[in-house]
Amino acid sequence: MKNLAYVALCCAFALTSTNLHADTLTIPIGQQAGGQQDLPQRGMSTAEVLRHRGEPVRRHPPVGQPPLTRWEYGDYSVYFEHDRVIHSVRQHRSVAGN
């Protein structure tokens, strides 16, 4: 009885595995993570960011506890916890034709 269940399970897997496929995600080199070095780095103070980047396009008010703040700079945003950078993120730009 165990052998019959095993054979049935193998046949079911063989039938379903023929329909398996994988998608390929292509990320242009200029949009890969390597371009993060020119963004404000973790640990920088708000004063350092202002000194190196100037005034942001928009400042969002603090949210939550601890207070998290977001500053927008055209093509990227900088996230702060209190007055220290915790993350910098490039804004997604769609590529024409994709």
C-alpha angles and dihedrals in degrees: 000000000000091000092053092051090048092051091048091050092049092049092049091051092047091052094049097040092063088068095052119111139160130229121225119226115204119197117188112239093243091058097049123107093266090083093067096091094084093055123090107281129232112276098028114133124238088249091055092049091050091048094050101033106024127222115341122241088239137006117206117208120253117276130197134350117321088034113250118196131189126207119192121215109181101268099018142036130218121211121206133193105206100322100331130093112247098171143358119204132190115226114245114253117194116226116230113251096027 
